[in-house]
Amino acid sequence: MRPYILAETNWKAIKEQQIDLAVLPWGATEAHNYHLPYGTDVIEADYISAEAGRIAWEQGTKVMVLPTIPFGVNTGQSDITLDINLNPSTQLLILKDIVEVLNRQGIHKLLIINSHGGNDFKPILRELGLKYPEMFLVTCSWFQALDKKEYFDEKGDHADEMETSLILYLTPDLVLPLEEAGEGKERKSKVRGIKEGWAWSERKWSMVTEDTGIGNPKAATKEKGERYFKAVTQKMAELMQDMAQVDFRNRYEV
Ligand SMILES: [Zn+2]
């Protein structure tokens, strides 16, 4: 029964507990190449938030990790069976209700730990920040916290070597043998600006990749996953500590 995991703790503990920072992990439910589970982003969000929360808690941070939201923005995967889409405008409504609770109850710091590339909380937090000026609202995509090149050989951003290594480390029973995985080849746009990355258009997933993966997972190992998990949770724990400690009204360096 971990006291910093809301789903595990109880009213007896909570009613006396000081909470300086709420953490909301946010995942997605979607196909991850042939070999990883639909819950990959949720599993990553659960484990990374819980472990970072543990590190921060043990160093004295009054943190509370809320249950992971299991659905994300999958507008580009509308023809992939059972990829469950939440529209960005729905995410705004969900977040608004959660922030409303925190704000009313005097928990004025919220960190969203994002686990899915299609989720973009920045415009939403801009809008909610205007409505709730007492709230310190922060979002961080854990997969952008480190330089992946230092941990993995193959590039990618979906069901790639990084995600496969993580799931091999966290929930190995849920990974098919890597011989069954596709190569995660990405077809590039014919529009040069998009191909070069300085213009953007949402990727139509079923046209961009054959197996729903982007990035070759074949070189994944659980050892790589463990090394990355330890580094990324340490970094997320530091973010939690910094957020909990900072004076919101005086939060910029001189
Ligand atoms: Zn993923």
py3Dmol code that shows the C-alpha trace and the ligand (Angstrom):
import py3Dmol

protein = """\
ATOM      1  CA  MET A   1       0.000   0.000   0.000  1.00  0.00           C
ATOM      2  CA  ARG A   2       2.094   2.877  -1.278  1.00  0.00           C
ATOM      3  CA  PRO A   3       1.089   6.184   0.380  1.00  0.00           C
ATOM      4  CA  TYR A   4       1.891   8.251  -2.731  1.00  0.00           C
ATOM      5  CA  ILE A   5      -0.341   6.178  -5.070  1.00  0.00           C
ATOM      6  CA  LEU A   6      -3.915   7.417  -4.780  1.00  0.00           C
ATOM      7  CA  ALA A   7      -5.477   4.187  -6.061  1.00  0.00           C
ATOM      8  CA  GLU A   8      -3.753   2.222  -3.276  1.00  0.00           C
ATOM      9  CA  THR A   9      -4.068   4.518  -0.297  1.00  0.00           C
ATOM     10  CA  ASN A  10      -7.162   5.291   1.788  1.00  0.00           C
ATOM     11  CA  TRP A  11      -9.209   8.058   3.368  1.00  0.00           C
ATOM     12  CA  LYS A  12      -7.736   7.289   6.800  1.00  0.00           C
ATOM     13  CA  ALA A  13      -4.294   8.288   5.498  1.00  0.00           C
ATOM     14  CA  ILE A  14      -5.376  10.940   3.008  1.00  0.00           C
ATOM     15  CA  LYS A  15      -7.443  13.060   5.375  1.00  0.00           C
ATOM     16  CA  GLU A  16      -4.331  13.864   7.415  1.00  0.00           C
ATOM     17  CA  GLN A  17      -1.857  13.964   4.532  1.00  0.00           C
ATOM     18  CA  GLN A  18      -0.158  17.078   3.213  1.00  0.00           C
ATOM     19  CA  ILE A  19      -0.054  17.010  -0.589  1.00  0.00           C
ATOM     20  CA  ASP A  20       2.136  19.555  -2.367  1.00  0.00           C
ATOM     21  CA  LEU A  21       2.003  18.073  -5.841  1.00  0.00           C
ATOM     22  CA  ALA A  22      -0.449  15.938  -7.788  1.00  0.00           C
ATOM     23  CA  VAL A  23       0.839  13.855 -10.696  1.00  0.00           C
ATOM     24  CA  LEU A  24      -1.466  12.761 -13.502  1.00  0.00           C
ATOM     25  CA  PRO A  25      -0.073  10.086 -15.833  1.00  0.00           C
ATOM     26  CA  TRP A  26      -1.751  10.067 -19.245  1.00  0.00           C
ATOM     27  CA  GLY A  27      -1.427   7.198 -21.727  1.00  0.00           C
ATOM     28  CA  ALA A  28      -3.215   5.849 -24.803  1.00  0.00           C
ATOM     29  CA  THR A  29      -4.688   2.550 -25.925  1.00  0.00           C
ATOM     30  CA  GLU A  30      -3.423   1.636 -29.366  1.00  0.00           C
ATOM     31  CA  ALA A  31      -1.692  -0.948 -31.534  1.00  0.00           C
ATOM     32  CA  HIS A  32       2.094  -1.113 -31.015  1.00  0.00           C
ATOM     33  CA  ASN A  33       3.537  -3.052 -33.966  1.00  0.00           C
ATOM     34  CA  TYR A  34       2.667  -6.790 -33.835  1.00  0.00           C
ATOM     35  CA  HIS A  35       4.563  -7.620 -30.671  1.00  0.00           C
ATOM     36  CA  LEU A  36       3.684  -5.077 -27.949  1.00  0.00           C
ATOM     37  CA  PRO A  37       0.389  -4.787 -26.037  1.00  0.00           C
ATOM     38  CA  TYR A  38      -2.258  -2.141 -26.726  1.00  0.00           C
ATOM     39  CA  GLY A  39      -1.668  -0.921 -23.189  1.00  0.00           C
ATOM     40  CA  THR A  40       2.025  -0.136 -23.788  1.00  0.00           C
ATOM     41  CA  ASP A  41       1.691   3.609 -23.156  1.00  0.00           C
ATOM     42  CA  VAL A  42      -0.431   2.990 -20.053  1.00  0.00           C
ATOM     43  CA  ILE A  43       2.064   0.472 -18.667  1.00  0.00           C
ATOM     44  CA  GLU A  44       4.916   2.922 -19.227  1.00  0.00           C
ATOM     45  CA  ALA A  45       2.947   5.772 -17.639  1.00  0.00           C
ATOM     46  CA  ASP A  46       2.021   3.624 -14.619  1.00  0.00           C
ATOM     47  CA  TYR A  47       5.512   2.323 -13.924  1.00  0.00           C
ATOM     48  CA  ILE A  48       7.426   5.529 -14.636  1.00  0.00           C
ATOM     49  CA  SER A  49       5.083   7.698 -12.551  1.00  0.00           C
ATOM     50  CA  ALA A  50       5.026   5.244  -9.647  1.00  0.00           C
ATOM     51  CA  GLU A  51       8.786   4.775  -9.545  1.00  0.00           C
ATOM     52  CA  ALA A  52       9.532   8.496  -9.904  1.00  0.00           C
ATOM     53  CA  GLY A  53       6.904   9.123  -7.214  1.00  0.00           C
ATOM     54  CA  ARG A  54       8.629   6.631  -4.931  1.00  0.00           C
ATOM     55  CA  ILE A  55      12.026   8.281  -5.363  1.00  0.00           C
ATOM     56  CA  ALA A  56      10.570  11.749  -4.761  1.00  0.00           C
ATOM     57  CA  TRP A  57       8.493  10.558  -1.769  1.00  0.00           C
ATOM     58  CA  GLU A  58      11.487   8.933  -0.115  1.00  0.00           C
ATOM     59  CA  GLN A  59      13.343  12.220  -0.420  1.00  0.00           C
ATOM     60  CA  GLY A  60      10.537  14.010   1.411  1.00  0.00           C
ATOM     61  CA  THR A  61       8.381  15.278  -1.471  1.00  0.00           C
ATOM     62  CA  LYS A  62       4.662  15.282  -0.641  1.00  0.00           C
ATOM     63  CA  VAL A  63       3.549  13.867  -3.954  1.00  0.00           C
ATOM     64  CA  MET A  64       0.368  12.016  -4.936  1.00  0.00           C
ATOM     65  CA  VAL A  65       0.175  10.021  -8.168  1.00  0.00           C
ATOM     66  CA  LEU A  66      -3.376   9.868  -9.563  1.00  0.00           C
ATOM     67  CA  PRO A  67      -4.633   6.930 -11.663  1.00  0.00           C
ATOM     68  CA  THR A  68      -3.454   6.909 -15.274  1.00  0.00           C
ATOM     69  CA  ILE A  69      -5.918   8.107 -17.902  1.00  0.00           C
ATOM     70  CA  PRO A  70      -5.883   5.168 -20.317  1.00  0.00           C
ATOM     71  CA  PHE A  71      -7.059   6.838 -23.562  1.00  0.00           C
ATOM     72  CA  GLY A  72      -5.258   9.437 -25.658  1.00  0.00           C
ATOM     73  CA  VAL A  73      -5.493  11.317 -28.935  1.00  0.00           C
ATOM     74  CA  ASN A  74      -5.544   8.760 -31.768  1.00  0.00           C
ATOM     75  CA  THR A  75      -7.113  10.877 -34.510  1.00  0.00           C
ATOM     76  CA  GLY A  76      -4.520   9.627 -37.023  1.00  0.00           C
ATOM     77  CA  GLN A  77      -5.311   5.962 -36.321  1.00  0.00           C
ATOM     78  CA  SER A  78      -9.058   6.004 -36.966  1.00  0.00           C
ATOM     79  CA  ASP A  79      -8.859   2.912 -39.205  1.00  0.00           C
ATOM     80  CA  ILE A  80      -6.692   0.842 -36.835  1.00  0.00           C
ATOM     81  CA  THR A  81      -8.982  -1.563 -34.976  1.00  0.00           C
ATOM     82  CA  LEU A  82      -9.712  -0.527 -31.369  1.00  0.00           C
ATOM     83  CA  ASP A  83      -7.291   2.373 -31.203  1.00  0.00           C
ATOM     84  CA  ILE A  84      -9.485   4.375 -28.857  1.00  0.00           C
ATOM     85  CA  ASN A  85      -9.489   8.085 -29.625  1.00  0.00           C
ATOM     86  CA  LEU A  86     -10.112  10.914 -27.167  1.00  0.00           C
ATOM     87  CA  ASN A  87     -10.332  14.216 -28.994  1.00  0.00           C
ATOM     88  CA  PRO A  88      -8.168  17.086 -27.685  1.00  0.00           C
ATOM     89  CA  SER A  89     -11.354  18.975 -26.770  1.00  0.00           C
ATOM     90  CA  THR A  90     -12.428  15.996 -24.609  1.00  0.00           C
ATOM     91  CA  GLN A  91      -9.042  16.023 -22.908  1.00  0.00           C
ATOM     92  CA  LEU A  92      -9.580  19.691 -22.099  1.00  0.00           C
ATOM     93  CA  LEU A  93     -12.891  18.845 -20.391  1.00  0.00           C
ATOM     94  CA  ILE A  94     -11.383  15.978 -18.385  1.00  0.00           C
ATOM     95  CA  LEU A  95      -8.429  18.076 -17.289  1.00  0.00           C
ATOM     96  CA  LYS A  96     -10.626  21.026 -16.428  1.00  0.00           C
ATOM     97  CA  ASP A  97     -12.670  18.881 -14.028  1.00  0.00           C
ATOM     98  CA  ILE A  98      -9.528  17.468 -12.390  1.00  0.00           C
ATOM     99  CA  VAL A  99      -7.904  20.890 -12.061  1.00  0.00           C
ATOM    100  CA  GLU A 100     -11.172  22.234 -10.618  1.00  0.00           C
ATOM    101  CA  VAL A 101     -10.977  19.638  -7.812  1.00  0.00           C
ATOM    102  CA  LEU A 102      -7.313  20.281  -7.076  1.00  0.00           C
ATOM    103  CA  ASN A 103      -7.743  24.054  -7.128  1.00  0.00           C
ATOM    104  CA  ARG A 104     -10.760  23.942  -4.798  1.00  0.00           C
ATOM    105  CA  GLN A 105      -8.942  21.688  -2.352  1.00  0.00           C
ATOM    106  CA  GLY A 106      -5.762  23.764  -2.237  1.00  0.00           C
ATOM    107  CA  ILE A 107      -3.476  21.365  -4.143  1.00  0.00           C
ATOM    108  CA  HIS A 108      -2.045  23.972  -6.454  1.00  0.00           C
ATOM    109  CA  LYS A 109       0.606  22.046  -8.341  1.00  0.00           C
ATOM    110  CA  LEU A 110      -0.102  19.506 -11.071  1.00  0.00           C
ATOM    111  CA  LEU A 111       2.347  17.589 -13.223  1.00  0.00           C
ATOM    112  CA  ILE A 112       0.993  15.692 -16.223  1.00  0.00           C
ATOM    113  CA  ILE A 113       3.301  12.835 -17.157  1.00  0.00           C
ATOM    114  CA  ASN A 114       2.514  12.250 -20.795  1.00  0.00           C
ATOM    115  CA  SER A 115       3.187   8.830 -22.284  1.00  0.00           C
ATOM    116  CA  HIS A 116       1.845   9.224 -25.830  1.00  0.00           C
ATOM    117  CA  GLY A 117       3.092  11.282 -28.767  1.00  0.00           C
ATOM    118  CA  GLY A 118      -0.405  12.227 -29.990  1.00  0.00           C
ATOM    119  CA  ASN A 119      -1.275  13.926 -26.693  1.00  0.00           C
ATOM    120  CA  ASP A 120      -0.432  17.615 -26.626  1.00  0.00           C
ATOM    121  CA  PHE A 121      -1.275  19.292 -23.365  1.00  0.00           C
ATOM    122  CA  LYS A 122       0.421  22.623 -24.015  1.00  0.00           C
ATOM    123  CA  PRO A 123      -2.528  24.477 -25.577  1.00  0.00           C
ATOM    124  CA  ILE A 124      -4.829  22.950 -22.958  1.00  0.00           C
ATOM    125  CA  LEU A 125      -2.632  24.104 -20.072  1.00  0.00           C
ATOM    126  CA  ARG A 126      -2.444  27.591 -21.565  1.00  0.00           C
ATOM    127  CA  GLU A 127      -6.232  27.754 -21.522  1.00  0.00           C
ATOM    128  CA  LEU A 128      -6.611  26.259 -18.037  1.00  0.00           C
ATOM    129  CA  GLY A 129      -3.830  28.449 -16.660  1.00  0.00           C
ATOM    130  CA  LEU A 130      -5.854  31.491 -17.614  1.00  0.00           C
ATOM    131  CA  LYS A 131      -8.919  30.107 -15.834  1.00  0.00           C
ATOM    132  CA  TYR A 132      -7.005  28.871 -12.755  1.00  0.00           C
ATOM    133  CA  PRO A 133      -4.219  31.404 -12.147  1.00  0.00           C
ATOM    134  CA  GLU A 134      -3.359  29.910  -8.755  1.00  0.00           C
ATOM    135  CA  MET A 135      -2.445  26.570 -10.306  1.00  0.00           C
ATOM    136  CA  PHE A 136       1.102  25.640 -11.299  1.00  0.00           C
ATOM    137  CA  LEU A 137       0.405  23.439 -14.349  1.00  0.00           C
ATOM    138  CA  VAL A 138       3.275  21.505 -15.906  1.00  0.00           C
ATOM    139  CA  THR A 139       3.404  18.857 -18.597  1.00  0.00           C
ATOM    140  CA  CYS A 140       6.314  16.606 -19.477  1.00  0.00           C
ATOM    141  CA  SER A 141       6.543  13.781 -21.987  1.00  0.00           C
ATOM    142  CA  TRP A 142       8.871  11.317 -20.290  1.00  0.00           C
ATOM    143  CA  PHE A 143      10.151  10.061 -23.658  1.00  0.00           C
ATOM    144  CA  GLN A 144      11.619  13.498 -24.368  1.00  0.00           C
ATOM    145  CA  ALA A 145      13.437  13.803 -21.037  1.00  0.00           C
ATOM    146  CA  LEU A 146      16.636  12.039 -22.130  1.00  0.00           C
ATOM    147  CA  ASP A 147      18.749  11.777 -25.258  1.00  0.00           C
ATOM    148  CA  LYS A 148      17.591   8.396 -26.591  1.00  0.00           C
ATOM    149  CA  LYS A 149      20.739   8.053 -28.693  1.00  0.00           C
ATOM    150  CA  GLU A 150      22.697   7.414 -25.508  1.00  0.00           C
ATOM    151  CA  TYR A 151      20.557   4.378 -24.711  1.00  0.00           C
ATOM    152  CA  PHE A 152      19.408   2.871 -28.012  1.00  0.00           C
ATOM    153  CA  ASP A 153      20.836   2.138 -31.456  1.00  0.00           C
ATOM    154  CA  GLU A 154      17.747   2.485 -33.649  1.00  0.00           C
ATOM    155  CA  LYS A 155      15.686   5.640 -34.004  1.00  0.00           C
ATOM    156  CA  GLY A 156      11.915   5.526 -33.820  1.00  0.00           C
ATOM    157  CA  ASP A 157       8.922   6.904 -32.016  1.00  0.00           C
ATOM    158  CA  HIS A 158       6.360   4.136 -31.765  1.00  0.00           C
ATOM    159  CA  ALA A 159       6.827   0.538 -30.617  1.00  0.00           C
ATOM    160  CA  ASP A 160      10.497   1.111 -31.390  1.00  0.00           C
ATOM    161  CA  GLU A 161      13.643  -0.235 -29.736  1.00  0.00           C
ATOM    162  CA  MET A 162      13.109   2.056 -26.761  1.00  0.00           C
ATOM    163  CA  GLU A 163       9.497   1.092 -26.062  1.00  0.00           C
ATOM    164  CA  THR A 164      10.180  -2.579 -26.719  1.00  0.00           C
ATOM    165  CA  SER A 165      13.141  -2.547 -24.322  1.00  0.00           C
ATOM    166  CA  LEU A 166      11.035  -0.858 -21.645  1.00  0.00           C
ATOM    167  CA  ILE A 167       8.179  -3.362 -21.921  1.00  0.00           C
ATOM    168  CA  LEU A 168      10.670  -6.254 -21.979  1.00  0.00           C
ATOM    169  CA  TYR A 169      11.930  -4.916 -18.659  1.00  0.00           C
ATOM    170  CA  LEU A 170       8.592  -3.952 -17.065  1.00  0.00           C
ATOM    171  CA  THR A 171       6.099  -6.616 -18.254  1.00  0.00           C
ATOM    172  CA  PRO A 172       8.010  -9.224 -20.298  1.00  0.00           C
ATOM    173  CA  ASP A 173       5.045 -11.635 -20.295  1.00  0.00           C
ATOM    174  CA  LEU A 174       3.185  -9.198 -22.553  1.00  0.00           C
ATOM    175  CA  VAL A 175       5.776  -9.138 -25.371  1.00  0.00           C
ATOM    176  CA  LEU A 176       5.645 -11.565 -28.304  1.00  0.00           C
ATOM    177  CA  PRO A 177       8.969 -13.024 -29.517  1.00  0.00           C
ATOM    178  CA  LEU A 178      10.839 -10.348 -31.479  1.00  0.00           C
ATOM    179  CA  GLU A 179      10.872 -12.568 -34.611  1.00  0.00           C
ATOM    180  CA  GLU A 180       7.146 -11.866 -34.781  1.00  0.00           C
ATOM    181  CA  ALA A 181       7.600  -8.094 -34.744  1.00  0.00           C
ATOM    182  CA  GLY A 182       7.500  -6.049 -37.945  1.00  0.00           C
ATOM    183  CA  GLU A 183      10.418  -3.812 -38.859  1.00  0.00           C
ATOM    184  CA  GLY A 184       8.590  -0.594 -38.043  1.00  0.00           C
ATOM    185  CA  LYS A 185       9.510   1.084 -41.326  1.00  0.00           C
ATOM    186  CA  GLU A 186       8.237   4.644 -41.716  1.00  0.00           C
ATOM    187  CA  ARG A 187       7.254   5.961 -45.148  1.00  0.00           C
ATOM    188  CA  LYS A 188       8.249   9.586 -45.456  1.00  0.00           C
ATOM    189  CA  SER A 189       6.003  12.337 -46.805  1.00  0.00           C
ATOM    190  CA  LYS A 190       6.330  13.439 -50.435  1.00  0.00           C
ATOM    191  CA  VAL A 191       6.023  17.036 -49.234  1.00  0.00           C
ATOM    192  CA  ARG A 192       9.586  18.160 -48.606  1.00  0.00           C
ATOM    193  CA  GLY A 193       8.885  20.501 -45.692  1.00  0.00           C
ATOM    194  CA  ILE A 194       7.047  17.727 -43.837  1.00  0.00           C
ATOM    195  CA  LYS A 195       9.730  15.182 -44.651  1.00  0.00           C
ATOM    196  CA  GLU A 196      12.418  17.516 -43.340  1.00  0.00           C
ATOM    197  CA  GLY A 197      10.459  18.150 -40.191  1.00  0.00           C
ATOM    198  CA  TRP A 198       9.954  21.914 -40.371  1.00  0.00           C
ATOM    199  CA  ALA A 199       6.356  21.636 -41.556  1.00  0.00           C
ATOM    200  CA  TRP A 200       3.836  19.418 -39.845  1.00  0.00           C
ATOM    201  CA  SER A 201       0.804  17.401 -40.788  1.00  0.00           C
ATOM    202  CA  GLU A 202      -0.691  14.618 -38.756  1.00  0.00           C
ATOM    203  CA  ARG A 203       0.544  11.252 -39.934  1.00  0.00           C
ATOM    204  CA  LYS A 204      -2.085   8.962 -41.452  1.00  0.00           C
ATOM    205  CA  TRP A 205      -0.883   5.912 -39.574  1.00  0.00           C
ATOM    206  CA  SER A 206      -2.127   3.182 -41.923  1.00  0.00           C
ATOM    207  CA  MET A 207      -0.301   4.867 -44.852  1.00  0.00           C
ATOM    208  CA  VAL A 208       2.904   5.603 -42.969  1.00  0.00           C
ATOM    209  CA  THR A 209       3.599   2.134 -41.588  1.00  0.00           C
ATOM    210  CA  GLU A 210       2.675  -1.448 -42.448  1.00  0.00           C
ATOM    211  CA  ASP A 211       2.820  -2.946 -38.955  1.00  0.00           C
ATOM    212  CA  THR A 212       1.771   0.177 -36.934  1.00  0.00           C
ATOM    213  CA  GLY A 213       5.321   0.518 -35.579  1.00  0.00           C
ATOM    214  CA  ILE A 214       7.753   3.343 -36.315  1.00  0.00           C
ATOM    215  CA  GLY A 215      11.299   2.333 -35.531  1.00  0.00           C
ATOM    216  CA  ASN A 216      12.922  -1.093 -35.743  1.00  0.00           C
ATOM    217  CA  PRO A 217      12.480  -2.945 -32.436  1.00  0.00           C
ATOM    218  CA  LYS A 218      14.781  -5.899 -33.193  1.00  0.00           C
ATOM    219  CA  ALA A 219      17.773  -4.719 -31.141  1.00  0.00           C
ATOM    220  CA  ALA A 220      15.672  -4.241 -27.996  1.00  0.00           C
ATOM    221  CA  THR A 221      16.761  -5.925 -24.757  1.00  0.00           C
ATOM    222  CA  LYS A 222      15.511  -5.825 -21.207  1.00  0.00           C
ATOM    223  CA  GLU A 223      18.919  -4.583 -20.036  1.00  0.00           C
ATOM    224  CA  LYS A 224      18.612  -1.500 -22.258  1.00  0.00           C
ATOM    225  CA  GLY A 225      15.096  -1.009 -20.901  1.00  0.00           C
ATOM    226  CA  GLU A 226      16.278  -1.214 -17.301  1.00  0.00           C
ATOM    227  CA  ARG A 227      19.080   1.307 -17.823  1.00  0.00           C
ATOM    228  CA  TYR A 228      16.740   3.765 -19.515  1.00  0.00           C
ATOM    229  CA  PHE A 229      13.960   3.257 -16.936  1.00  0.00           C
ATOM    230  CA  LYS A 230      16.318   4.034 -14.070  1.00  0.00           C
ATOM    231  CA  ALA A 231      17.607   7.185 -15.738  1.00  0.00           C
ATOM    232  CA  VAL A 232      14.199   8.462 -16.820  1.00  0.00           C
ATOM    233  CA  THR A 233      12.533   7.876 -13.432  1.00  0.00           C
ATOM    234  CA  GLN A 234      15.401   9.650 -11.674  1.00  0.00           C
ATOM    235  CA  LYS A 235      14.911  12.636 -13.926  1.00  0.00           C
ATOM    236  CA  MET A 236      11.135  12.680 -13.458  1.00  0.00           C
ATOM    237  CA  ALA A 237      11.630  12.456  -9.683  1.00  0.00           C
ATOM    238  CA  GLU A 238      13.865  15.532  -9.809  1.00  0.00           C
ATOM    239  CA  LEU A 239      11.159  17.386 -11.710  1.00  0.00           C
ATOM    240  CA  MET A 240       8.638  16.440  -9.015  1.00  0.00           C
ATOM    241  CA  GLN A 241      10.957  17.659  -6.265  1.00  0.00           C
ATOM    242  CA  ASP A 242      11.716  20.926  -8.029  1.00  0.00           C
ATOM    243  CA  MET A 243       8.031  21.567  -8.630  1.00  0.00           C
ATOM    244  CA  ALA A 244       7.076  20.760  -5.043  1.00  0.00           C
ATOM    245  CA  GLN A 245       9.754  23.047  -3.645  1.00  0.00           C
ATOM    246  CA  VAL A 246       9.426  26.089  -5.874  1.00  0.00           C
ATOM    247  CA  ASP A 247       7.490  29.120  -4.691  1.00  0.00           C
ATOM    248  CA  PHE A 248       4.910  29.562  -7.463  1.00  0.00           C
ATOM    249  CA  ARG A 249       4.756  33.335  -6.989  1.00  0.00           C
ATOM    250  CA  ASN A 250       8.522  33.628  -7.234  1.00  0.00           C
ATOM    251  CA  ARG A 251       9.439  30.906  -9.681  1.00  0.00           C
ATOM    252  CA  TYR A 252      11.938  32.591 -11.997  1.00  0.00           C
ATOM    253  CA  GLU A 253      15.643  33.148 -11.486  1.00  0.00           C
ATOM    254  CA  VAL A 254      16.846  36.679 -10.919  1.00  0.00           C
TER     255      VAL A 254
END
"""
ligand_1 = """\
1
ZN
Zn 3.741 3.921 -27.244
"""
view = py3Dmol.view(width=600, height=400)
view.addModel(protein, "pdb")
view.setStyle({"model": 0}, {"cartoon": {"style": "trace"}})
view.addModel(ligand_1, "xyz")
view.setStyle({"model": 1}, {"stick": {}})
view.zoomTo()
view.show()
